[in-house]
């Protein structure tokens, strides 16, 4: 009786074991960029056919340039539901073999020197054996490579500075535009920034008088990065939103007045301001970005400018309280 029971248990285990193995089978994506990569992927398939590993060969988009980076590998792993991503990088005399576990932030890299030339059968076999060893270790429950340390706040905090052009539509025909400068610090997706801008005096002509109006603004604010768009593993676009609070100083000079109108003395007016804007940036290269911003600025105390005729004050120009704004400039990541 005991022997019969043991036989039944052994049969159940024998039937159940393959199903369990299949359920836990290692899934790996092999990213290929060219025909040479595809040939290596074929060799890898042959070398791993006896392992408990399923391979998916994925060709990168036609426009992709350079070697895949860990960001692209992570996207491929999530798209395929894979644990491992493999890709190849070549130089004049060798292949670099990358085997990564994106979810674990681990990557194994091994250089395989060419035996003869990069296209030789012996070189391809050497590359395939490297991948086989790594996948066999992972399928057996082992680990590979070096884990990327989790970045601290200090490691992701970095400064930036920007310089560009800024314009606001202040009402009627008046367009104030000039230079804008800013500096700030990023921490993850968030940033804090101080900005200043200067718009040279513009002439505003109305019946009876002409005034010149100059504009300075000072503000501090915060922003958040809403999303990024990687290309070939490198972030090329970023989209964000920012809000500022500060003050704007208006310098007014009346240059001419006719008839009974009298020019009032030059003066300045301050107005508290708040603004909000959407920002779209495109990496030009390295740490340099070209950024476009559109939004609106709110004058909490919109100023009026006028001329006097005896005891009567006549409004010459009244600025709108909500001013559309646009800006274009260069931003440099400092670290």
Secondary structure per residue as TSV (DSSP state, phi and psi in degrees):
chain	resnum	aa	ss	phi	psi
A	1	X	-	360.0	-45.3
A	2	X	H	-62.9	-41.1
A	3	X	H	-63.3	-40.1
A	4	X	H	-65.6	-40.9
A	5	X	H	-62.5	-43.2
A	6	X	H	-62.4	-38.0
A	7	X	H	-64.7	-41.3
A	8	X	H	-63.0	-44.0
A	9	X	H	-62.0	-43.5
A	10	X	H	-61.8	-38.1
A	11	X	H	-66.3	-41.8
A	12	X	H	-62.3	-43.3
A	13	X	H	-65.0	-38.4
A	14	X	H	-65.1	-36.4
A	15	X	H	-74.1	-39.6
A	16	X	H	-74.8	-28.9
A	17	X	H	-61.1	-47.3
A	18	X	H	-60.6	-37.9
A	19	X	H	-63.3	-41.5
A	20	X	H	-64.5	-42.4
A	21	X	H	-62.1	-41.2
A	22	X	H	-65.3	-36.4
A	23	X	H	-65.9	-30.8
A	24	X	T	-102.7	15.7
A	25	X	-	-62.2	136.2
A	26	X	E	-73.4	128.1
A	27	X	E	-106.9	126.3
A	28	X	E	-127.5	139.2
A	29	X	E	-103.4	132.4
A	30	X	E	-109.3	114.3
A	31	X	E	-87.7	128.2
A	32	X	E	-124.4	143.6
A	33	X	-	-114.3	-23.7
A	34	X	S	-147.0	176.7
A	35	X	H	-60.8	-36.8
A	36	X	H	-63.5	-41.1
A	37	X	H	-62.6	-41.1
A	38	X	H	-63.1	-36.3
A	39	X	H	-65.7	-41.0
A	40	X	H	-62.7	-41.2
A	41	X	H	-61.1	-38.1
A	42	X	H	-63.5	-40.6
A	43	X	H	-63.7	-39.5
A	44	X	H	-61.8	-41.8
A	45	X	H	-56.7	-44.3
A	46	X	H	-65.1	-39.9
A	47	X	H	-74.2	-21.4
A	48	X	T	-108.4	7.6
A	49	X	T	-62.7	-24.7
A	50	X	T	-93.5	-0.8
A	51	X	S	-92.9	161.1
A	52	X	S	-82.3	62.7
A	53	X	E	-135.1	135.5
A	54	X	E	-108.5	127.0
A	55	X	E	-105.3	138.4
A	56	X	E	-122.3	118.5
A	57	X	E	-93.7	122.4
A	58	X	E	-123.0	123.7
A	59	X	E	-85.3	133.0
A	60	X	-	-68.7	158.3
A	61	X	-	-57.1	151.5
A	62	X	T	-59.3	-32.5
A	63	X	T	-85.3	-2.7
A	64	X	-	-68.8	136.9
A	65	X	-	-124.4	156.0
A	66	X	S	72.4	179.8
A	67	X	-	-81.1	145.2
A	68	X	-	-58.5	146.0
A	69	X	-	-109.4	176.3
A	70	X	H	-61.9	-30.5
A	71	X	H	-63.6	-42.7
A	72	X	H	-68.0	-37.2
A	73	X	H	-63.9	-39.9
A	74	X	H	-62.4	-43.0
A	75	X	H	-63.0	-40.4
A	76	X	H	-65.8	-40.1
A	77	X	H	-63.7	-42.1
A	78	X	H	-70.0	-36.4
A	79	X	H	-64.9	-36.8
A	80	X	H	-98.5	-7.9
A	81	X	T	69.3	32.2
A	82	X	-	-98.7	155.6
A	83	X	S	-91.0	-30.5
A	84	X	E	-126.9	144.8
A	85	X	E	-128.8	133.6
A	86	X	E	-119.1	138.4
A	87	X	E	-151.1	167.0
A	88	X	E	-125.6	147.3
A	89	X	E	-136.3	134.5
A	90	X	E	-123.1	150.3
A	91	X	-	-125.8	-160.7
A	92	X	S	-66.1	-30.4
A	93	X	S	-130.5	7.7
A	94	X	E	-162.0	168.9
A	95	X	E	-112.0	140.4
A	96	X	E	-102.8	124.3
A	97	X	E	-102.7	123.2
A	98	X	E	-110.4	127.7
A	99	X	E	-128.1	116.1
A	100	X	E	-124.1	146.3
A	101	X	E	-111.0	90.1
A	102	X	G	-58.5	-40.7
A	103	X	G	-64.7	-29.0
A	104	X	G	-93.8	-3.2
A	105	X	T	54.4	45.4
A	106	X	E	-122.5	144.1
A	107	X	E	-143.7	136.8
A	108	X	E	-112.4	129.5
A	109	X	E	-129.1	130.1
A	110	X	E	-136.1	133.5
A	111	X	E	-92.0	131.7
A	112	X	E	-115.8	111.2
A	113	X	E	-70.0	145.2
A	114	X	-	-69.3	137.6
A	115	X	S	-105.5	92.9
A	116	X	S	98.2	-89.3
A	117	X	S	-141.2	171.0
A	118	X	T	-63.7	-26.0
A	119	X	T	-91.2	1.9
A	120	X	S	-70.8	153.6
A	121	X	H	-62.9	-38.1
A	122	X	H	-65.3	-39.6
A	123	X	H	-65.1	-45.8
A	124	X	H	-60.4	-38.3
A	125	X	H	-67.5	-37.9
A	126	X	H	-63.1	-40.9
A	127	X	H	-61.7	-45.7
A	128	X	H	-63.0	-35.9
A	129	X	H	-68.1	-36.0
A	130	X	H	-61.9	-46.0
A	131	X	H	-64.9	-41.1
A	132	X	H	-57.1	-47.1
A	133	X	H	-60.6	-41.9
A	134	X	H	-67.7	-44.2
A	135	X	H	-68.7	-35.5
A	136	X	H	-63.2	-40.9
A	137	X	H	-64.6	-41.6
A	138	X	H	-68.3	-40.9
A	139	X	H	-64.2	-27.7
A	140	X	T	-85.9	3.2
A	141	X	T	95.3	7.6
A	142	X	-	-83.9	-174.9
A	143	X	-	-126.8	161.2
A	144	X	-	-135.4	163.3
A	145	X	S	67.1	-161.7
A	146	X	E	-121.3	131.6
A	147	X	E	-73.9	136.1
A	148	X	-	-75.3	126.5
A	149	X	-	-65.8	144.8
A	150	X	-	-67.7	128.4
A	151	X	-	-69.3	139.4
A	152	X	-	-83.6	172.3
A	153	X	H	-61.3	-38.9
A	154	X	H	-64.0	-33.1
A	155	X	H	-72.4	-28.9
A	156	X	H	-97.2	-5.8
A	157	X	E	-82.5	127.7
A	158	X	E	-149.3	150.2
A	159	X	E	-87.8	164.6
A	160	X	E	-152.5	158.9
A	161	X	E	-144.2	151.3
A	162	X	E	-143.7	153.0
A	163	X	E	-145.9	134.7
A	164	X	E	-171.4	-157.8
A	165	X	E	-112.9	142.0
A	166	X	E	-139.6	140.9
A	167	X	E	-140.9	143.6
A	168	X	E	-129.8	143.7
A	169	X	E	-93.7	106.6
A	170	X	E	-91.7	1.7
A	171	X	E	121.5	138.7
A	172	X	T	61.0	-134.9
A	173	X	T	-85.5	-0.6
A	174	X	E	-79.1	121.2
A	175	X	E	-124.5	113.6
A	176	X	E	-94.7	122.7
A	177	X	E	-142.9	153.6
A	178	X	E	180.0	-157.6
A	179	X	E	-91.9	151.5
A	180	X	E	-137.6	138.4
A	181	X	E	-132.0	148.8
A	182	X	E	-153.4	159.6
A	183	X	E	-149.1	145.4
A	184	X	E	-165.1	-171.5
A	185	X	E	-133.9	134.2
A	186	X	E	-101.0	143.5
A	187	X	E	-139.1	98.9
A	188	X	T	68.3	-128.8
A	189	X	T	-84.1	-10.0
A	190	X	E	-103.4	156.9
A	191	X	E	-149.2	152.4
A	192	X	E	-116.3	146.8
A	193	X	E	-149.8	147.3
A	194	X	E	-114.4	135.2
A	195	X	E	-132.7	153.5
A	196	X	E	-144.3	149.0
A	197	X	E	-144.6	152.8
A	198	X	E	-135.1	128.9
A	199	X	E	-116.6	118.4
A	200	X	E	-59.5	160.8
A	201	X	E	-61.4	137.6
A	202	X	E	-119.2	146.1
A	203	X	E	-87.8	133.6
A	204	X	E	-119.8	111.9
A	205	X	E	-100.1	126.5
A	206	X	E	-130.7	168.7
A	207	X	T	-60.0	120.1
A	208	X	T	97.2	-18.7
A	209	X	E	-160.5	155.3
A	210	X	E	-129.7	131.2
A	211	X	E	-123.6	156.5
A	212	X	E	-115.2	135.9
A	213	X	E	-128.0	123.8
A	214	X	E	-111.1	155.6
A	215	X	E	-142.0	130.3
A	216	X	E	-122.5	144.5
A	217	X	E	-137.4	148.5
A	218	X	E	-137.8	135.0
A	219	X	E	-156.4	158.2
A	220	X	E	-131.7	147.1
A	221	X	E	-161.0	-176.8
A	222	X	E	-132.1	156.9
A	223	X	E	-147.3	165.8
A	224	X	E	-138.1	141.4
A	225	X	E	-87.7	118.8
A	226	X	E	-84.6	-26.1
A	227	X	E	-177.8	160.6
A	228	X	E	-131.3	160.8
A	229	X	E	-128.9	107.8
A	230	X	E	-82.1	149.2
A	231	X	E	-130.3	118.9
A	232	X	T	53.9	41.8
A	233	X	T	84.5	-11.3
A	234	X	E	-110.2	134.7
A	235	X	E	-69.6	120.4
A	236	X	E	-109.1	-25.4
A	237	X	E	-128.1	148.5
A	238	X	E	-145.8	143.2
A	239	X	E	-122.4	136.1
A	240	X	E	-152.2	-179.5
A	241	X	E	-141.1	144.2
A	242	X	E	-142.4	151.0
A	243	X	E	-129.2	144.6
A	244	X	E	-130.2	156.5
A	245	X	E	-138.1	140.1
A	246	X	E	-177.6	-143.9
A	247	X	E	-145.9	151.3
A	248	X	E	-123.8	134.3
A	249	X	E	-110.2	126.7
A	250	X	E	-110.1	124.1
A	251	X	E	-103.8	124.2
A	252	X	E	-120.3	134.3
A	253	X	E	-133.2	126.7
A	254	X	E	-87.8	118.8
A	255	X	E	-93.0	-22.7
A	256	X	E	-158.8	150.0
A	257	X	E	-146.8	146.2
A	258	X	-	-121.4	163.0
A	259	X	T	63.4	-134.9
A	260	X	T	-85.9	1.4
A	261	X	-	-77.8	140.5
A	262	X	B	-117.1	134.7
A	263	X	-	-70.5	128.5
A	264	X	-	-76.8	154.5
A	265	X	-	-61.8	152.2
A	266	X	-	-57.9	149.7
A	267	X	E	-163.6	175.5
A	268	X	E	-131.5	149.3
A	269	X	E	-131.6	137.4
A	270	X	E	-107.3	144.5
A	271	X	E	-137.0	129.7
A	272	X	E	-63.2	143.8
A	273	X	E	-136.6	150.7
A	274	X	E	-134.0	149.7
A	275	X	E	-146.1	155.7
A	276	X	E	-138.7	144.5
A	277	X	E	-154.9	150.4
A	278	X	E	-94.9	143.5
A	279	X	E	-128.9	130.7
A	280	X	E	-124.0	124.5
A	281	X	E	-123.7	144.6
A	282	X	E	-124.2	125.9
A	283	X	E	-68.8	126.9
A	284	X	E	-89.3	-25.5
A	285	X	E	156.3	137.9
A	286	X	T	59.5	-121.0
A	287	X	T	-103.5	11.6
A	288	X	E	-101.8	130.7
A	289	X	E	-125.2	146.6
A	290	X	E	-102.8	122.8
A	291	X	E	-121.2	133.2
A	292	X	E	-113.2	133.7
A	293	X	E	-130.6	139.5
A	294	X	E	-135.8	144.3
A	295	X	E	179.5	-145.2
A	296	X	E	-149.9	149.0
A	297	X	E	-118.3	135.9
A	298	X	E	-109.8	121.9
A	299	X	E	-89.4	113.3
A	300	X	T	-73.5	-17.9
A	301	X	T	-138.4	81.1
A	302	X	-	-64.2	124.7
A	303	X	-	-79.5	156.8
A	304	X	E	-122.4	143.5
A	305	X	E	-125.9	141.2
A	306	X	E	-154.5	-172.0
A	307	X	E	-131.7	159.3
A	308	X	E	-111.0	146.0
A	309	X	E	-133.5	96.5
A	310	X	T	68.0	-123.3
A	311	X	T	-94.1	5.7
A	312	X	E	-101.5	134.0
A	313	X	E	-108.3	124.2
A	314	X	E	-109.9	132.0
A	315	X	E	-71.9	124.7
A	316	X	E	-92.7	-49.0
A	317	X	E	-142.3	133.3
A	318	X	E	-122.3	121.1
A	319	X	-	-79.2	143.6
A	320	X	-	-72.9	145.6
A	321	X	S	-72.6	-26.6
A	322	X	E	-117.8	118.5
A	323	X	E	-116.4	120.0
A	324	X	E	-61.6	143.7
A	325	X	E	-135.0	154.9
A	326	X	E	-144.4	150.8
A	327	X	E	-148.4	148.3
A	328	X	E	-143.0	129.2
A	329	X	E	-167.2	179.3
A	330	X	E	-101.9	137.5
A	331	X	E	-123.3	133.1
A	332	X	E	-117.1	122.8
A	333	X	E	-77.4	124.9
A	334	X	-	-90.2	-13.3
A	335	X	-	-175.3	360.0
